[in-house]
Amino acid sequence: MRTVYGLFLLLITCTLWMILAGTQQIRNVGDMARFGTVLFQILAPLQLALIMFLSAIQAASNIAIEKDRQTLILLLMSRLTNSELVLGKLFASLLNIGVMLLTSLPIFMLIVLFGGTSFEQVGWTFAVTIAAAVAAGALGATVALWREKTFQTLALVLLAIVMWIGLFEGIALTDQAIAGFPANQIASAANPLRAVLAACDSTIHSTWPQTVAPFLVVASTLSISLSLIAIVRVRRWNPNREVRLGQQVETAEEVDVFTGKVSLESPSPDKPEVVGRVMIGGTHIDDRERKVGQVSRRVWDNPVLWRETCTWAYGRKILFIRAVYWSMAIAVFVALWTMVDSGLATRTTADEGVKIPAVAKPMAPLMFVSLVMINALAVTSITSERDGRALDLLRVTDISPTEFLFGKWLGILFVSLDMLLLPLLMCVYLWFHRVVSLENLIYLVVGFSVIALFVSALGIHAGMSNATSRQAIAVSLGTVFFLFLGVVTSMVMMVSFTGNVEAQLAPFLACIVGGAIGLYVALGWNMQSSALAVASLALPITMFYCITSLLLGRYLGALLAVTFAYGFATTAIVVPRLSEFLVYSGQSKATQDE
C-alpha cells in the first residue's frame, strides 16, 4: 500500500508535467513556479480526502469486524482498561496511515524544487492532514463501538464526514456573522478542506493564526472529545443488549442418569417456560417437543430474498441511518431550492469551453454518498454472513447459486430504495423548473441507475472473493472511492492547465494503464476471467472519455459509454456466480478450529 501510494503521487506529478509541456510553452522560471503551485494545490486536497477516508473506514472496520466475530467480548474480559482498549484500537488503525504520510512527505518536499511553494506550506499542510486523520479515525472508532452492525457503522461514519464538510460549506455560503465571527472564518476553522487550501496559500507564514491554527484546535478538541466518550461508554455499549438478554434467558441442562433424558429448563421461576426437550436413547436425538408461542411467518420460496426484505437483517437501527440520510437529502434539496429561487441554478462555470453546472456542487456529494452506502450495504451483507458462519450453512442447503445471488442483490436494492430514488427525484425537480432538459434528465436517470447496479454487484463480488471482511470492505469501498476521486482529480487536472481536453489522452495513458491494473487486481486477483480483464481495461478508458465529453457538453456520448462499460463490468461480475458458490474462504475452518 505504501509503495502504490508513493507511485500514485509520482504518477500524477509526471502526468501533470506532460500536460503542461504538451499544451503550453515553458519559457522561464516563473512558468516552473506556477506549475509547482498548481501541482501542490492539487495533491494536497487529494491526499487529505484519501487519508480522511482511509482513517475513518479503517478504524471503524477494525472494531466492527471484532464485533461480528464476537472477539471484542474477549478483549472486554481481559485486563485491558477502557483507555487502553479504545486508544489501542484507534492508534493501531492509524499506524499504516501515518506511514503513508511519511512516504508522501519526500514527494511533497520535492515539489518545492519547482518553485512557487515553500517548506512552511508543506509543514502546515501535513499538520492539517494529520489532525483531520486523527479526528476521522476517532469518529470511526467511536461509532464502531456504539453501533452493532458493520453497515450501520460504515454508513454513519460516511454520512458524518460528508455532513461535517457540507454543514460548514453551507455556513460559508450564507455569508453572515455568527456570534460575532464571519461565516468564512467559522468554515475555515472547522472545515478540513478549507483549512488545507488555506495551508497551500503562499501567504500562510502570516495568515496561519487566523486560518490553520483554529482548525488544528477544533480537530484536536473533536478527537479528544470523541475518544473520551468512547472510553467512558465502551463497557456500557458492549456487549450489546441481545447478548445480555441471551445470558439472562439461558437455560440450564438437567440429565436423568437412569433414563438418559436431557431437559432444558429455566433456572428460576422468573425465566421463560421450558423451550424444548431432547430425548436420548428411546427416540431420535432430533425428536423435540416445543411449545410455540406465536404463529410462524411464511417464508418465501427464496428464503434469502425473504430475509433481506421481510426481516431486520441489518438491525433496527438502520432506521436511524435512514433518518440521517434523509436529513442530508433535505439539506441538499433546500440548497437546490435556494439556487432555483435565486436563479443561480441555471448558471455554469465556463472556462475555455469547459462548462460545469452550478447544481452539480450539491448534487454530486449526495449521489456519491448514495453509491457508497449501497456498496457498503452489499459488501457487509456478505461479510456478516461469513463472519457468523452462515454462508457455510447456506452452501449445504438446496438453495441454488442463482437464488442466493439474486436474493441478495434484489434485497440490497430494496433496502436501499430511498438512496436510489431521492437523488433521482431531485433531478426530476430540476427538470420541472427547467434547469435541466428532458433529454439530460433521461441521461441522469439511466446513468445513475447503471452505476448503482454496478456498485451493488461490486460489493457482493468483493464480499465473496476476499477471505477476510477487512480486505473485502477495503477492496469494495476503495474501488468506489478511487473511481470517484479519480474522476474529480482528472477533471481538476484538465481544467487547471488547458481547456483543450481532447488533446490530453497521451499524458493520461499512464494513469489509465495504472488504473486498469489496479482494477484487475481488485476485481479478479483470485478469479481468472478474461471478461474481468476487459472490464478493468475498459472502465478507465471509458471514464476518461466521459470526463472529456462532460466537460465539452457532449452528454449522449458519455451516457452511452457509461452504460456499455459499467453494464459489461456488472455482467462480468455476475455471470460467473450464477453457476456455483464461488466463495473464497481462505484456509480451512477445521485447521483454524484445531
N, C-alpha and C positions, 0 to 999 in steps of 0.2 A: 504493500500500500504506500509506503513512504517513497519507494522508487518510482512508482507510477505517478504519484502526486508531483514529485520533482520534475519528471519528464513532461508532465502535463503543463506545468508552468513554463518550462523552456520551449515547448512546442507552440504555445500561444505567443510567446515572445518572438520566435522565429517567423510565425505566420504574420504577425503584425508588421515585422520588418519587411517581409516580402511584399505585403500590400503597399506599404509606404514606398519602397524602392520601385515597385512596378507601376505605380499610378502617379507618383509625384517625383520631382527632381529635388535632390538633396544638395543644396548649394553651399551651406556654411554650417558653423557650429550651432547657430540658432535653430536650424531645422532639426538637428540631432536632439537639442534640448527639448523642443516641442514634442518630438517622438517619445522621449523619456517621460515627459509629463503625462501624455495620454496613456502610455503603457502602464504607468503606475496607477493612474486613476481607473483603469480597467481591472487590473489584477487585485488591487486592494479590496474593492467591494466583492469581487468574485471569491476571494479567499474568505472573507467574512461570512458570506452566505453559506459556503461549503462547510466551514468549521462549526458554525452555529448548528447547522442541520446534523452533522455527524455527532457533535457533542450531545445534543438533546436525544437523538434516536439511540445512540449507543448507551447512554446512561439509563434511559427508560427501558430498552430491550433487555439489558443485562439483569435488571431486577425483575421485570415481567416474566422472563424465562425461568428465573428461580422460583417464582410463584407457580407457574404452570407445572413445573416438575416437583413441586412441593418440597423443595430443598431449603427454602427460606425459613421454614419452621425449624429445621436443624440448626441454622445459624442463630435463631432466637433462643434455642435451648442451650447454646454454648455459653462460654464465659465472656463473650464479646459484649461490651457496653453499647448503649444506643449510639453514642457518638462514633465509636469505632466501626460499627456496622454501617451507618449512613455515610460517614466521610470516607470510609474504606472503599465502599462500592462506588462512590462518586469519583474519587481521585483515581481509582483503578480504571474506570471508564475513560477518564480524561488523559490517561498516560499516553496512549497512542496519538491522541490529538496534539498533545504537547510536543511529541517527537516530530509530527508532521510540520508543526510550526517551525521547529528548529531546522528541519530540512529545507523549508522555503526561505528562511532568513538570508542565506548567502545569495540566493537568486534576487531577492529584493535589494540587497546591498549592491549587486552588480548593476542594477538599473540606475543607480546613482552615477555610474560612469558615463551614461549618455548625457547627463546634464539635466537641468530643469527640476531635479529632485535632490533633497538633502538627506543626510543620515538622521537628522532630527525628525523629519517626516516619517521615515521608516520606523523609528522608535515609537512615535505616538500611534502610528497605525497598528503596530503589533500590540501595544498596550490596550487599545480599544478592542482588538480581536480577542485577546486573551480574556479580558473582562467579560465580553459578550459570551465567549465559550463557556466560562465558569458559570455564568448566570443561566445559560441554556441547559447546561448539564445539571445544575441544581434543580431547575424546573422539571427536567425529565425524571430525575431520581425521586423527587417528592411526589409527583403524580403517579409514578410507578408503585411506590409504597402505599399510596392511597387507594388506587383502583385495583380491581381484581383481574379483569380480562385484559389480554395483551392489546386487543383492538381498542378498547377504551383508553388505555394508556397512550398509545401512539396517536390516536385521533385527538385527544385532549391536548397533548403536547404540541402537535402541529397547529391546532386552532389557536392555542395560547400564543405561540410565537407570531403567527400571522396577525392576530388581533393586537398584539403588542406593538408591532410596527405600524399596522394600519390605523390604530387609535391615535397615535401621536402624529401621523401624517395628516389625519383629519383635523387635529387641533391646529396644525401649522396652516392648513388651508383656510381656517376661519379668520386668521389674521386679527385676532382680538386678544387683549391682555387678560390674563387670568391671575388673580391675586397680585396684581402689580407687575407681573412678568410678561414680556411679549410672547406671543404664541410660538414664534420661530425659536426663541431661546429655550422654551419648555420642550419643544420637539427635539432639539439638538441634545438636550440633557438626558432624554430618555430613549431616543431612537438610535439604535446602533448603526443603521445605515447612514443617517445624517452625521453621526459622530465620526465615522470612518472617512466620509467625504470631506469633513472639516479637517481631519488629520492629514489628508492628502494635499491640502492647500499650502501654497508656498509661504503664506503669512502665519503659519502655525506657531512660529517662535514667539510671536507677540499676542496671538489670539487664543492660545491654549487654555488660559484660566477661564475664559468665557465659553469655550466650545467643547474641548475634550475633557477637561478636569471634572465638570459637573456630571458627565456621563460615567466616568470612572467611579465617582461617588455613588451614583444611582445604581449602577450594575453591582458594585460591591455590597451595597445595602440589600439589594434584592437577593444576591447569592447567600448572604449570611442569614437573612430572614427565612428564606425557604429551607435552608439547612437546619436552622433551629426548630422550625415547625416539624420537619421530618424527624429530628432527634427526639422531640418531646412526644410525638404521636405514633412512632413506629410500632410500639407494642400494643397500642390501642387499635390501630388499624389492622394488625396482623397478630395471630391468624384471623381469617375472616369469620363472619358470623356463621356461615354454613358449616365450617369446621367445628366451631364451638357448639352449635346445635347438634351436630352429629355426635360429638362427645357426650352431650347430655342425654341423648336418647339411645346411646349404645347399650345393647342388651348383653346379658350375662349368660354363659352356657352352663347347663347342668346336665350331667351324664349319669344315667342309671347303670350301675356296674353289673346288674343282673340281666337286664333286658337289652342293654346297649343303646337305649333311647337317648337322643340328644335333643333337649328342648331349649329354645331361645326365649327366655322370659325376662321381663323387666326387672331390674334390680330393686325397684322401690314402687310403692303404690302410685306415686306421682307420675311415673313414666307411662308411656303408651301401652296398650294391651298387647298380648302375645301376637307377634307378627308372623310367626312361621314355626314349623316343626319338621325335623328331618328324621326319618326312621332308618335305622341302620340294622341290617340283619334280615328282618322279616320281609321288607319290601325294598324297592329300588331306592337308591340314595336321592334321586331326583323327585320322588313322590312326596310332595309337600302339601300341607293344609294351610290355607291362607284365609284371612278374613279381609275382604276388600271393603274399604270404607267409602269408595265412590266409584261411579261408573267410569271405566277406562275410555279414553278418546279413541276414535277410529283412526288408524294410521293409513296413509295413502299407499298406493302400490309402489311409489318411490319414497321410501322412508327418509332418505337423505333430504329430498326436497321438502317433505313434511316437517322435518326437524328444523330446517332453516327458516321456514315461513310461519309455522304454527307454534313454535316454542320460543322461549327466551334463550336461544343458543348462544348469544353474545352477552347475556346478562341483562337485567332490568335497567341497569344504569346507562344503557345505550340511549334511553330517553333523555338523559342529561346531556349527552353528546349531541343529540339532535337539537336540543334547545340552544346549545352554544352555537351550533352551525346555523340555525335559523336566525340567531341574533346577528351573526356576521352577515348573513344574506340580507337581512333587513337594513343593516348599515350600508351595504353596497347599493341596495335599492334607493335608499334616501340620497346617497351620493348621485346616483343616476337621475333621480327626480330633480335634484337641485341643478344638475347640469342641463337637463332638458328645459327646465323652467327659465334658466338664465340665458339659454342659447349657446352655452359652451359645448353642448353635446355634438353640435354639427361642425365644430372646428377640428382641424387636423394640424399636426406638427409637420410642416413641409420644409425640406432642406435638399435642394438639388434633385428634385424629382422623387424624394423619399417621403411618403405620406403615412403617418401614424394617427389613427383616430383618437380623439380625446377620451372617448368612453372606454378605450382599451385599458386605461390605467386602473379603474376599479373592477372591471370585469375579469381581467387576466388573473389576478390573485384568487378570485372566487372559483374560477374554473380549475386553476391549479390545485387548490385545496380539495375540491371535489374529486379530482382524479387521484390524488394521493390517498385520500380516505378510502375510495373504492379499492385501490390497490392494497392498502393496509388491511382492509376487511377480507380481501381474497386470500392474502398470504397467511394471515393469522387463523383463518378458518381451517387451513390445512395443518399448520404447525401446532395449534392447540389440540387437534385430534391426535397427532402423532405423539406429543408430549404426554397425553393421557392414555396412550397405547390403544386408542380406539380404532386407529387405522388397521392395526393387526387383526382386530375382530371383524372389521368390515371386509377384509380380504378373504376371510374364510366363510363368508355368507354367500347367498345366492345373488347378491347384488352385482350386476354387471358393471364393467368399467364405464359404459355409456351412461347408465343410470346414475352412477356416482358423480361423473364429471358434470353432466347437465343438471343434476340435482344441486350440486354445489354452485355452479355458475348461475343458474336461474335464481337460486336462493340469495346469492350475493347481490344480484341486480335488484331483487325485490326489497331487500333490507335497505339498500342504498338508493331507493327510488327517488326520494326527495333531493338527494345530492345530484341526481341526473336531471330532474325536472326544473328545479329552481333556476339554475343558470339559463336554461332554455326559455323559461317563462320571461326572464328579464330581457332576453333577445327579442321575444315577441313584443314586449313593452316598448323597446326601442324602435321596432318596426311600426308599431301603432302610432308612434309620434314622428314617424318619417325620418328617424335618424339613420336607419339602415333600410335598404331597399328589400323588396320581397325576394329577389334573387340572392342577395347576400344573407338574408335570414335562412333560406334553404341551405346555403353553404355552411352556415354556422351550426345548424341543427344536425346535418349529416356528418360534418367533420367531427364535432364533439362526441356524437354517438359512436362513431367508429373508433375513436381513440379511447372512449370509456370501455368499450368491449375489449380492446387490446390490453388495457391496464388490468382489467379483471382477470383475463386469461393469463396474463403475465404473473399475477400474484399466485394463482393456482399452480402454474408451472414451476415457479420458484419454490413454493412450499413442498412440492412433490419431488423436486430434483436435488435438493440440498439436504444433507444428513442432519444438520443442526438447525434449530429455529433461529439462532442468532445469524447464521450465514444466510438462511432463506430470507429473513427480513431485510438484511443489508443488501442482498442482491436485488430484491424486488423494489424496495423503496429507492435504493441508489440508482437503479436504471431509470425510473420515472423522473427522479430529481435531476439526474445528469442530462436527460433529454431536454427537460425544460430549461435548465441552466445553460446548456449548450446553445439552445435557440436564442436565449436572451443575450448571451455573450457574443454570439455571431452577429446578431443584429447591431449591437453596440460597436463591434469592431468595424462592420461595414459602414455604418453611418459616421463613425469618428474620423475616417480618413478620406472617404470619397463617396460620392453618390453613384458612381459607375459600378453598381453591384454585380452586373453581369460579367465583368471582366476580372472577377476575383476568384474564379474557380481554381486556377493553378496554385495560389497561395494557400487555399483551404484544402488541397488534396491530402496533405499530411494529417490534418485534423480528421478528414473523412476516413482515411485508412485506419488511423488510430481508434476512431470511434467504432468502426466496423469490427476491429479485433476485440475491443473491449466488450461489445455487444455479444459477439460469438462466445467469448469466454463466460459471460454471464448467463447466456441462454442455453448453450449447447456444449458446455465443457465435459459433461458426463453423459451426453446423449448425442451420438454421432448422427447428424442429419444434414443432408445436403440442402434441404429446404430451409433449415435454420441458418445455414451459412449464407444462402442467397438473401434471406430476410435481413441478416445482420449487415450485409453489404448494402442492401437497398435502402435501409432506413436512414443512414447518414446522408447518402446522396439525395434522397427524397427531401430530407429536412433542409438541406442547402438550397435545393430548387424552390421549396416552399417559401423560404425566407426571402429569396430574391423576388419571387412572384408577389408576395405580400407587400414588400417594400415598394414595388413598382405598380401595385394596384391590379395585378392580374390574378383575381381570386378563383376563377374557374380552374385554371391550371393547377393552382395549389390544392384545391379540393380533390381533383382527380388523382393527383399524386399521393395525397394523404390516404384517400380511400383505397387505392390499389396497394400501396406499401404496407399500411397497417392492417388491411384486410388479409393480405398474403401472410404477414407475420402471425396474425391471430390463427389463421388456418394451419400454418406450420407448427404452431404450439399445440393446437387442439387435436388434430388428426391422429398423431401417434398415441394419444392417450385414450382413444376410443376402443382400442383392441385389447388392452391389458392394463393392469395396475402397474404403471412404471413409477414406483415409489422408491426413492433411494433412501435407504435406512442406515447406511454405513456399516459398522461392524455388527456382528451378530449380537442380538439381545442376550442370548444364552451365555455368551462369553462375558458380557458385562455383568450378568447376574451372578456368575461364578465369583 
